[in-house]
Amino acid sequence: MSISEIYKIYLKHPIVCTDTRKISQGCLFFALKGDKFDANQFAQEALNQGAAFAVVDDARVVKNEKFILVDDVLKTLQDLASYHRKALKIPVIGLTGSNGKTTTKELIYAVLSQKFKTYATVGNLNNHIGVPLTLLAITPAFELAIVEMGANHQQEIALLSEICQPDFGLITNVGKAHLEGFGGFEGVKKGKGELYTFLEQNGGTVFVNEDNLHLQDLLKHRKFKETIYYGTSGKGLVQGKLITNNPFLEVEWSYKGETFKVKSQLTGTYNFENILAAIAIGLRLGLNAVEINYGIASYAPQNNRSQIIKTAKNTIIGDFYNANPSSMQVAIDNILKLEAAYKVLILGDMFELGDETLAEHTTILNKIKDNQFNEVYLVGHNFYKLKHQYPYVFFETAEACKQYLSENPLTDGLLLLKGSRGMKLEVLLDVL
């Protein structure tokens, strides 16, 4: 069956499911395969639960006309999403970067939704499966879309760009994330630059932080239909200045000779540039300063990203949705700048660093050593390997740390809680 024929079916059944635990009545079920599962085996179950059709790539499971047999379910999902994106004919903003993608996406959404009916990537659906699912969730009622694109190896951003066909693009930054998959920092840089390549080849507009030298380097020898800068150096569409960060950011920004101020609900100086990016995009798409500032001020971070959590005992900077060497460095820098009598670090391992794992964890520990913290707790096998070299408290697991902190409680402190998602540092909140 061709993509155009499958698309006609999708239009009649525009809800896509890939998990039999989340079947919606009348949906299209795509039987994806993974390293440890083959959803072809669950296609009949999906139909029994109310799916209208099941898209499969194993002829042995086909029993009737409710099964749509294709060569490759994943590629069909991606091709269907690409077909749908072209049919939508709305502007799409493509967003990637090593750090700050989700917060920046949410800020842009908060701004643009003041004027447009806007769809943005939900949660962390930003990979080769998540991006197609994001696109297929966009109905004709929407006027604009923001699509977050994540990657852990080269050519992934190129693929996702081909699928979502962005008109506008933003790389938040380039940092030491997924070094193992990208083959080092230069590989990360090249991989993120694939978004610029797509936009250059397809007449797109780029938004660029003029203060970021790595992004400036990626711009060399590339020509875009439109390049819009933001930053602090004086030549961009938007010029900004950080007024305060104690603990929330207040930003002053200028546009065409006028100056405005906005107080956010975000902590972390690293979010200053994310705010400027949202302002620049808002201006380019025709919003005024009042609309933009309302969007920025109304956004409250969720899901443990730059989130201030006040408990009965402490104030916690919850920034443990994920971590890599770049984001860990700036998170430590941020707590150093904040005013507090008692500062505590609780840091978890950073994942996907390959051969650089030991060196990058050592770098973080050396940074801590060069600064004054009242208490430091390190969690995870990678940090634990270094326990004899540093005068801190080390745990192999978050549960072990939780047990210790329940017996030795922390009170009246400003705590930074940060680590990779797999460390599950959220279990510590019960005792903090």
C-alpha positions as CSV (number, residue, x, y, z in Angstrom):
1,M,0.0,0.0,0.0
2,S,1.4,3.4,-1.0
3,I,1.9,6.3,1.5
4,S,-0.8,8.3,-0.2
5,E,-3.3,5.5,0.4
6,I,-2.2,5.1,4.0
7,Y,-2.6,8.8,4.4
8,K,-6.2,8.6,3.4
9,I,-6.8,6.1,6.1
10,Y,-4.9,8.3,8.6
11,L,-7.1,11.2,7.8
12,K,-10.1,9.1,8.8
13,H,-8.3,7.8,11.9
14,P,-5.9,10.6,12.8
15,I,-4.7,9.2,16.1
16,V,-1.4,7.2,16.0
17,C,-0.5,4.7,18.7
18,T,2.7,2.6,19.1
19,D,2.0,1.1,22.5
20,T,-0.8,-1.4,23.2
21,R,-1.0,0.0,26.8
22,K,-2.2,3.3,25.3
23,I,-4.6,2.3,22.6
24,S,-7.3,4.9,21.7
25,Q,-10.5,3.9,20.0
26,G,-10.2,4.1,16.2
27,C,-6.5,4.8,16.2
28,L,-3.8,3.6,13.8
29,F,-1.5,1.1,15.5
30,F,2.1,1.0,14.2
31,A,3.9,-2.2,15.2
32,L,7.4,-0.9,15.8
33,K,10.4,-3.2,16.5
34,G,13.0,-2.6,19.2
35,D,16.1,-4.4,20.5
36,K,14.0,-6.4,22.9
37,F,10.5,-6.5,21.4
38,D,8.6,-6.9,18.1
39,A,5.2,-5.2,18.2
40,N,4.0,-7.2,15.2
41,Q,3.3,-9.8,17.9
42,F,0.8,-7.4,19.6
43,A,-1.0,-6.2,16.5
44,Q,-4.0,-8.4,17.0
45,E,-4.2,-7.3,20.6
46,A,-4.2,-3.6,19.5
47,L,-7.1,-4.3,17.2
48,N,-8.9,-6.2,19.9
49,Q,-8.6,-3.1,22.1
50,G,-10.1,-0.8,19.6
51,A,-7.5,0.2,17.0
52,A,-9.0,0.7,13.6
53,F,-6.0,-0.7,11.7
54,A,-2.6,-2.2,12.5
55,V,0.4,-1.3,10.3
56,V,2.8,-4.3,10.4
57,D,5.8,-5.6,8.5
58,D,5.6,-9.3,9.3
59,A,3.3,-11.1,6.8
60,R,2.8,-14.0,9.3
61,V,0.6,-11.9,11.6
62,V,-1.8,-10.6,8.9
63,K,-5.3,-12.1,9.3
64,N,-7.7,-9.7,7.6
65,E,-8.1,-6.3,6.0
66,K,-7.5,-4.5,9.3
67,F,-3.8,-5.3,8.9
68,I,-1.8,-3.0,6.6
69,L,1.3,-4.8,5.5
70,V,4.4,-2.6,4.7
71,D,8.1,-3.3,4.1
72,D,9.2,-1.4,7.2
73,V,6.9,0.0,9.9
74,L,9.3,2.6,11.2
75,K,10.1,4.0,7.7
76,T,6.3,4.0,6.9
77,L,5.7,6.0,10.1
78,Q,8.4,8.5,9.1
79,D,7.2,8.8,5.5
80,L,3.6,9.3,6.7
81,A,4.7,12.0,9.0
82,S,6.6,13.7,6.2
83,Y,3.6,13.4,3.9
84,H,1.4,15.0,6.5
85,R,3.8,17.8,7.3
86,K,3.8,18.8,3.6
87,A,0.0,18.7,3.6
88,L,-0.3,21.0,6.7
89,K,1.4,24.0,4.9
90,I,2.1,25.8,8.2
91,P,5.4,27.3,9.4
92,V,7.5,24.9,11.4
93,I,10.3,25.9,13.8
94,G,13.0,23.2,14.1
95,L,14.9,23.2,17.3
96,T,18.0,21.3,18.4
97,G,21.1,21.7,20.6
98,S,23.1,19.9,23.3
99,N,21.5,21.7,26.2
100,G,18.3,23.7,26.8
101,K,16.2,22.3,24.0
102,T,13.1,21.6,26.0
103,T,13.2,24.8,28.1
104,T,13.7,26.9,25.0
105,K,10.9,25.0,23.2
106,E,8.6,25.7,26.1
107,L,9.6,29.4,26.2
108,I,9.0,29.8,22.5
109,Y,5.6,28.0,22.8
110,A,4.7,30.3,25.7
111,V,5.5,33.3,23.6
112,L,4.0,32.3,20.3
113,S,0.8,30.9,21.8
114,Q,-0.2,34.4,22.7
115,K,-0.9,35.0,19.1
116,F,-1.0,31.7,17.2
117,K,-2.7,28.4,17.8
118,T,0.6,26.6,18.3
119,Y,1.6,22.9,18.6
120,A,4.9,22.0,20.3
121,T,6.6,18.7,20.9
122,V,5.1,17.0,24.0
123,G,7.5,15.8,26.6
124,N,10.6,14.3,25.1
125,L,9.2,13.0,21.7
126,N,12.2,14.3,19.8
127,N,13.9,11.3,18.2
128,H,13.4,9.2,15.0
129,I,10.1,7.9,16.4
130,G,9.1,10.9,18.5
131,V,9.4,13.5,15.7
132,P,7.0,11.6,13.4
133,L,4.6,11.1,16.3
134,T,4.8,14.8,17.0
135,L,4.0,15.8,13.4
136,L,1.1,13.3,13.1
137,A,-0.5,14.8,16.2
138,I,-0.8,18.2,14.5
139,T,-4.3,18.8,13.1
140,P,-5.2,21.5,10.5
141,A,-6.5,23.6,13.4
142,F,-3.0,24.6,14.3
143,E,-1.3,27.6,12.7
144,L,2.3,27.0,13.7
145,A,4.4,24.1,15.1
146,I,7.6,23.9,17.2
147,V,9.4,20.6,16.7
148,E,12.2,19.6,19.1
149,M,14.9,17.4,17.5
150,G,17.3,15.3,19.6
151,A,20.1,13.2,18.4
152,N,22.9,10.9,19.8
153,H,24.7,10.3,16.5
154,Q,25.5,12.0,13.2
155,Q,22.9,12.1,10.4
156,E,20.0,11.9,12.9
157,I,19.3,15.7,12.7
158,A,19.6,15.5,8.9
159,L,16.9,12.7,8.9
160,L,14.6,14.6,11.3
161,S,15.0,17.8,9.3
162,E,13.9,16.0,6.2
163,I,10.9,14.6,8.0
164,C,9.7,17.8,9.6
165,Q,10.9,20.3,6.9
166,P,11.4,23.3,9.2
167,D,11.1,26.8,7.8
168,F,12.9,28.3,10.8
169,G,15.7,26.8,12.8
170,L,17.5,27.2,16.1
171,I,20.5,25.5,17.6
172,T,20.6,26.4,21.2
173,N,24.3,25.5,21.7
174,V,26.9,22.8,21.1
175,G,28.2,21.0,24.1
176,K,29.6,17.7,25.4
177,A,26.5,15.6,25.1
178,H,26.3,12.0,23.7
179,L,30.1,12.1,23.0
180,E,30.0,8.3,22.7
181,G,27.5,8.2,19.8
182,F,28.8,11.3,18.0
183,G,32.5,10.3,18.3
184,G,33.7,13.3,20.3
185,F,32.9,17.0,20.5
186,E,33.6,17.8,16.8
187,G,31.2,15.0,15.9
188,V,28.5,16.7,18.1
189,K,29.2,20.0,16.4
190,K,28.9,18.4,12.9
191,G,25.7,16.6,13.9
192,K,24.0,19.7,15.2
193,G,25.1,21.6,12.1
194,E,23.0,19.3,10.0
195,L,20.0,21.6,10.8
196,Y,21.9,24.6,9.4
197,T,22.7,22.5,6.3
198,F,19.0,21.7,5.7
199,L,17.9,25.3,6.2
200,E,20.6,26.6,3.8
201,Q,19.6,24.1,1.1
202,N,15.9,24.8,1.5
203,G,15.7,28.6,1.9
204,G,15.1,28.6,5.6
205,T,15.6,31.2,8.4
206,V,18.1,30.7,11.2
207,F,18.1,32.2,14.7
208,V,21.7,32.4,16.1
209,N,23.1,33.4,19.4
210,E,25.8,35.9,18.3
211,D,27.8,35.3,21.5
212,N,28.3,31.6,20.9
213,L,31.6,31.0,19.0
214,H,30.8,27.4,18.1
215,L,27.6,28.5,16.4
216,Q,29.5,31.3,14.6
217,D,31.9,28.7,13.4
218,L,29.0,26.5,12.0
219,L,27.8,29.6,10.1
220,K,31.0,29.9,8.1
221,H,30.6,29.3,4.4
222,R,26.9,28.9,4.8
223,K,24.3,31.3,3.2
224,F,20.8,31.5,4.4
225,K,17.7,33.2,3.2
226,E,17.6,35.1,6.5
227,T,19.9,35.1,9.5
228,I,18.5,36.6,12.7
229,Y,20.9,37.2,15.6
230,Y,20.3,37.7,19.3
231,G,22.7,38.2,22.2
232,T,24.7,40.8,24.1
233,S,27.3,42.2,21.7
234,G,25.2,44.8,20.0
235,K,24.5,43.7,16.4
236,G,21.5,41.4,16.7
237,L,17.8,41.9,16.3
238,V,17.5,41.6,20.0
239,Q,20.0,42.8,22.6
240,G,19.7,41.5,26.2
241,K,21.2,42.0,29.6
242,L,20.8,39.9,32.7
243,I,19.6,42.1,35.5
244,T,19.3,39.6,38.4
245,N,19.4,35.8,39.1
246,N,18.5,35.4,42.7
247,P,17.1,32.8,42.2
248,F,14.9,33.8,39.2
249,L,16.1,35.5,36.1
250,E,15.1,39.1,35.3
251,V,16.1,40.2,31.8
252,E,16.3,43.6,30.1
253,W,16.0,43.5,26.3
254,S,16.1,46.1,23.5
255,Y,14.5,46.2,20.1
256,K,14.6,49.1,17.7
257,G,15.7,51.6,20.3
258,E,13.1,50.6,22.9
259,T,14.0,48.8,26.1
260,F,11.8,46.3,28.0
261,K,12.2,44.2,31.2
262,V,10.7,40.8,32.1
263,K,11.0,38.7,35.2
264,S,10.9,34.9,34.6
265,Q,10.2,31.9,36.7
266,L,13.5,30.3,35.6
267,T,16.7,30.0,37.5
268,G,20.1,29.5,36.0
269,T,22.1,32.1,34.1
270,Y,22.3,29.5,31.2
271,N,18.6,30.2,30.6
272,F,19.3,33.9,29.8
273,E,20.2,33.0,26.1
274,N,17.1,30.7,25.9
275,I,14.9,33.7,26.9
276,L,16.5,35.9,24.3
277,A,15.9,33.2,21.6
278,A,12.2,33.1,22.4
279,I,12.1,36.9,22.3
280,A,13.8,37.0,18.9
281,I,11.5,34.4,17.4
282,G,8.4,36.2,18.8
283,L,9.5,39.5,17.2
284,R,10.2,37.8,13.9
285,L,6.8,36.3,13.9
286,G,5.0,39.6,14.6
287,L,4.4,39.6,18.3
288,N,4.7,42.8,20.3
289,A,6.6,43.3,23.5
290,V,3.6,43.0,25.8
291,E,2.7,39.6,24.3
292,I,6.3,38.4,24.4
293,N,6.9,39.5,28.0
294,Y,3.6,37.9,29.1
295,G,4.7,34.6,27.5
296,I,8.1,34.6,29.2
297,A,6.8,35.6,32.6
298,S,4.0,33.0,32.6
299,Y,6.2,30.0,31.8
300,A,6.9,27.9,34.9
301,P,9.4,25.1,34.3
302,Q,8.3,21.5,35.0
303,N,9.8,18.0,34.9
304,N,12.9,18.9,37.0
305,R,14.5,21.3,34.5
306,S,15.8,24.4,36.1
307,Q,13.0,24.1,38.6
308,I,13.0,25.7,42.1
309,I,11.5,23.2,44.5
310,K,10.8,24.5,48.1
311,T,10.3,21.8,50.7
312,A,9.8,22.1,54.4
313,K,13.5,21.6,54.9
314,N,15.4,23.1,51.9
315,T,15.3,25.1,48.6
316,I,16.2,22.7,45.8
317,I,17.3,23.6,42.3
318,G,15.8,20.6,40.5
319,D,17.8,20.2,37.3
320,F,18.1,16.4,37.1
321,Y,16.1,15.5,34.0
322,N,19.4,15.0,32.3
323,A,23.1,15.9,32.5
324,N,26.2,16.1,30.4
325,P,29.6,17.8,31.1
326,S,28.5,21.1,29.6
327,S,25.2,21.4,31.5
328,M,26.8,20.2,34.7
329,Q,29.5,22.9,34.5
330,V,27.0,25.7,34.0
331,A,24.7,24.4,36.7
332,I,27.5,24.5,39.2
333,D,28.5,28.0,38.1
334,N,24.9,29.1,38.6
335,I,24.6,27.9,42.3
336,L,27.9,29.6,43.0
337,K,26.4,32.9,41.9
338,L,23.3,32.6,44.0
339,E,23.0,34.0,47.5
340,A,22.7,31.4,50.2
341,A,24.4,30.7,53.6
342,Y,24.5,26.9,53.1
343,K,25.1,25.4,49.7
344,V,25.0,21.7,48.9
345,L,25.8,19.8,45.7
346,I,24.1,16.4,45.0
347,L,25.3,15.2,41.6
348,G,24.7,12.0,39.7
349,D,26.7,10.3,37.0
350,M,26.7,11.6,33.4
351,F,25.9,9.0,30.8
352,E,26.9,8.3,27.1
353,L,30.4,9.8,27.4
354,G,32.3,6.7,26.0
355,D,36.1,6.9,26.4
356,E,35.7,10.4,27.9
357,T,33.7,9.1,30.9
358,L,36.4,9.1,33.6
359,A,38.1,12.3,32.4
360,E,34.8,14.2,32.3
361,H,33.8,13.1,35.8
362,T,37.2,14.0,37.1
363,T,36.9,17.5,35.5
364,I,33.6,18.0,37.4
365,L,35.2,17.0,40.7
366,N,38.2,19.3,40.1
367,K,35.8,22.1,39.5
368,I,34.0,21.4,42.8
369,K,37.4,21.3,44.6
370,D,38.3,24.7,43.3
371,N,35.1,26.2,44.9
372,Q,33.6,26.4,48.3
373,F,30.5,24.2,49.0
374,N,29.3,23.3,52.5
375,E,28.6,19.7,51.5
376,V,29.1,17.6,48.4
377,Y,27.4,14.2,47.6
378,L,28.3,12.2,44.4
379,V,26.0,9.4,43.2
380,G,26.8,6.7,40.7
381,H,29.4,4.2,39.6
382,N,31.4,6.6,37.6
383,F,31.8,9.1,40.4
384,Y,32.3,6.3,42.9
385,K,35.5,5.1,41.1
386,L,37.1,8.4,42.1
387,K,36.1,8.3,45.8
388,H,39.6,7.8,47.1
389,Q,40.9,11.0,45.4
390,Y,38.4,13.6,46.8
391,P,37.1,14.5,50.3
392,Y,33.4,14.1,49.5
393,V,30.7,11.6,50.2
394,F,30.2,9.0,47.5
395,F,27.4,6.5,46.8
396,E,27.0,3.9,44.1
397,T,23.2,4.4,43.9
398,A,20.6,7.0,44.5
399,E,18.9,4.6,47.0
400,A,22.1,4.4,49.0
401,C,22.3,8.2,49.1
402,K,18.6,8.4,50.1
403,Q,19.2,6.1,53.0
404,Y,22.2,8.2,54.2
405,L,20.3,11.5,53.9
406,S,17.3,10.1,55.8
407,E,19.7,9.3,58.7
408,N,21.7,12.5,58.2
409,P,19.1,15.1,57.1
410,L,20.0,18.3,55.3
411,T,18.1,21.4,56.5
412,D,18.1,25.1,55.6
413,G,20.2,24.7,52.5
414,L,20.3,25.6,48.9
415,L,20.7,22.3,47.1
416,L,21.6,21.6,43.5
417,L,20.3,18.2,42.4
418,K,21.6,17.2,39.0
419,G,22.4,14.0,37.1
420,S,21.6,11.9,34.1
421,R,18.0,10.7,33.8
422,G,19.0,7.1,34.4
423,M,20.3,8.0,37.9
424,K,16.7,8.6,39.1
425,L,17.7,11.3,41.6
426,E,14.0,12.1,42.1
427,V,13.9,9.5,44.8
428,L,16.0,11.8,47.0
429,L,13.2,14.5,47.1
430,D,11.4,12.5,49.8
431,V,14.2,13.1,52.2
432,L,15.2,16.6,51.2
